[in-house]
Amino acid sequence: MRALARVQFTKAQAKKIKDDLKSRTASDQHRDIENSLTLRISEVRAREERLTDLLVDGAIDKDAYGLRKQNLEIELAQLREQLEG
């Protein structure tokens, strides 16, 4: 540790280190957001499948299915737009 205490950087080196850390942090945050959106898209797809199962099983009527399906499609489109943007 004492050896590290004596390490000195030029202003340019310190700026580069700082910029690199900022870049890595931003990259990590971007990756986390992307992973979150991908997970949410998978969850919406699973909800769509369950909704279809409810229709097939006769638990909901076509009108209720259509409305819920439309809402899920809107949510899915919004998530995909966020992921691409």
Residue frames as qw, qx, qy, qz and C-alpha x, y, z in Angstrom:
[[0.000, 0.883, 0.469, 0.000, 0.00, 0.00, 0.00],
 [0.322, -0.747, 0.088, 0.575, 2.82, 2.41, 0.72],
 [0.382, -0.053, 0.586, 0.713, 4.00, 2.02, -2.86],
 [0.133, 0.656, 0.651, 0.358, 0.59, 3.07, -4.16],
 [0.215, -0.875, -0.273, 0.338, 0.63, 6.16, -1.96],
 [0.327, -0.554, 0.319, 0.696, 3.62, 7.43, -3.92],
 [0.404, 0.355, 0.677, 0.502, 2.07, 6.94, -7.36],
 [0.118, 0.618, 0.122, -0.768, 1.39, 10.23, -9.08],
 [0.507, 0.511, 0.621, 0.310, -0.42, 10.89, -12.29],
 [0.120, -0.009, 0.209, 0.971, -0.19, 13.79, -14.64],
 [0.422, 0.327, 0.280, -0.798, -3.36, 15.81, -15.13],
 [0.553, 0.307, -0.519, -0.575, -3.81, 14.17, -18.54],
 [0.324, 0.054, -0.943, 0.046, -3.44, 10.68, -17.07],
 [0.136, 0.221, 0.715, -0.649, -5.85, 11.46, -14.23],
 [0.508, 0.342, -0.018, -0.790, -8.40, 12.82, -16.73],
 [0.512, 0.221, -0.739, -0.378, -8.06, 9.71, -18.90],
 [0.155, -0.063, -0.938, 0.305, -8.58, 7.43, -15.90],
 [0.285, 0.309, 0.482, -0.769, -11.61, 9.44, -14.81],
 [0.539, 0.344, -0.293, -0.711, -13.07, 9.42, -18.34],
 [0.398, 0.139, -0.893, -0.159, -12.49, 5.66, -18.65],
 [0.015, 0.175, 0.854, -0.490, -14.30, 5.04, -15.36],
 [0.427, 0.364, 0.204, -0.802, -17.23, 7.20, -16.47],
 [0.515, 0.306, -0.580, -0.551, -17.39, 5.34, -19.76],
 [0.276, 0.019, -0.958, 0.071, -17.39, 1.94, -18.05],
 [0.178, 0.265, 0.673, -0.667, -20.06, 3.05, -15.60],
 [0.506, 0.377, -0.072, -0.772, -22.26, 4.32, -18.43],
 [0.466, 0.231, -0.782, -0.343, -21.72, 1.09, -20.34],
 [0.104, -0.090, -0.936, 0.324, -22.67, -0.98, -17.29],
 [0.329, 0.342, 0.438, -0.764, -25.80, 1.11, -16.75],
 [0.526, 0.347, -0.388, -0.673, -26.77, 0.74, -20.40],
 [0.364, 0.112, -0.919, -0.101, -26.31, -3.04, -20.20],
 [0.066, 0.191, 0.814, -0.545, -28.41, -3.20, -17.01],
 [0.459, 0.380, 0.144, -0.790, -31.24, -1.24, -18.64],
 [0.506, 0.303, -0.640, -0.493, -31.07, -3.43, -21.73],
 [0.219, 0.002, -0.965, 0.141, -31.24, -6.59, -19.59],
 [0.229, 0.281, 0.614, -0.701, -34.18, -5.19, -17.64],
 [0.526, 0.382, -0.133, -0.748, -36.11, -4.35, -20.80],
 [0.434, 0.215, -0.828, -0.284, -35.41, -7.78, -22.28],
 [0.050, -0.121, -0.917, 0.377, -36.72, -9.42, -19.12],
 [0.361, 0.365, 0.375, -0.772, -39.85, -7.27, -19.15],
 [0.523, 0.327, -0.475, -0.627, -40.46, -8.20, -22.80],
 [0.314, 0.059, -0.947, -0.020, -40.24, -11.89, -21.87],
 [0.117, 0.238, 0.750, -0.606, -42.71, -11.33, -19.05],
 [0.487, 0.374, 0.028, -0.789, -45.21, -9.66, -21.39],
 [0.489, 0.239, -0.730, -0.414, -44.90, -12.54, -23.84],
 [0.151, -0.073, -0.950, 0.265, -45.59, -14.99, -21.00],
 [0.296, 0.334, 0.481, -0.755, -48.66, -12.95, -20.04],
 [0.518, 0.333, -0.366, -0.698, -49.83, -13.12, -23.66],
 [0.381, 0.096, -0.910, -0.133, -49.51, -16.90, -23.58],
 [0.020, 0.220, 0.829, -0.514, -51.46, -17.13, -20.31],
 [0.403, 0.355, 0.127, -0.834, -54.11, -14.85, -21.76],
 [0.520, 0.235, -0.635, -0.521, -54.48, -17.12, -24.79],
 [0.231, -0.043, -0.956, 0.175, -54.77, -20.11, -22.46],
 [0.223, 0.285, 0.573, -0.735, -57.61, -18.34, -20.61],
 [0.526, 0.337, -0.210, -0.752, -59.44, -17.81, -23.90],
 [0.469, 0.174, -0.826, -0.260, -58.96, -21.40, -25.01],
 [0.153, -0.124, -0.904, 0.379, -60.10, -22.69, -21.62],
 [0.234, -0.631, -0.600, -0.432, -63.22, -20.53, -21.81],
 [0.417, -0.471, -0.480, 0.611, -62.29, -18.53, -18.70],
 [0.043, 0.540, 0.039, -0.839, -62.66, -15.23, -20.59],
 [0.611, 0.652, 0.442, -0.082, -64.71, -14.19, -23.59],
 [0.642, 0.391, 0.273, 0.601, -63.39, -12.89, -26.90],
 [0.026, 0.918, 0.109, 0.381, -64.09, -9.25, -26.06],
 [0.579, -0.789, 0.196, 0.058, -62.14, -9.40, -22.81],
 [0.824, -0.073, 0.324, 0.458, -59.38, -11.29, -24.60],
 [0.490, 0.656, 0.243, 0.521, -59.21, -8.69, -27.38],
 [0.171, -0.951, 0.031, -0.254, -58.98, -5.78, -24.97],
 [0.696, -0.631, 0.302, 0.162, -56.31, -7.39, -22.81],
 [0.801, 0.167, 0.337, 0.466, -54.38, -8.58, -25.85],
 [0.320, 0.829, 0.129, 0.441, -54.39, -5.07, -27.27],
 [0.378, -0.902, 0.176, -0.112, -53.06, -3.65, -24.01],
 [0.805, -0.353, 0.370, 0.301, -50.29, -6.24, -23.94],
 [0.682, 0.465, 0.293, 0.483, -49.37, -5.46, -27.55],
 [0.057, 0.943, -0.012, 0.328, -49.12, -1.76, -26.72],
 [0.598, -0.743, 0.297, 0.043, -46.94, -2.51, -23.70],
 [0.845, -0.026, 0.377, 0.378, -44.75, -4.81, -25.78],
 [0.505, 0.712, 0.184, 0.452, -44.34, -2.18, -28.51],
 [0.193, -0.949, 0.139, -0.205, -43.34, 0.43, -25.93],
 [0.743, -0.531, 0.368, 0.176, -40.76, -1.88, -24.40],
 [0.787, 0.257, 0.347, 0.440, -39.30, -2.76, -27.79],
 [0.268, 0.884, 0.073, 0.377, -39.10, 0.93, -28.68],
 [0.430, -0.861, 0.266, -0.058, -37.23, 1.65, -25.45],
 [0.837, -0.240, 0.402, 0.284, -34.87, -1.25, -26.14],
 [0.666, 0.478, 0.307, 0.483, -34.12, -0.02, -29.67],
 [0.072, 0.944, 0.045, 0.320, -33.85, 3.63, -28.65]]
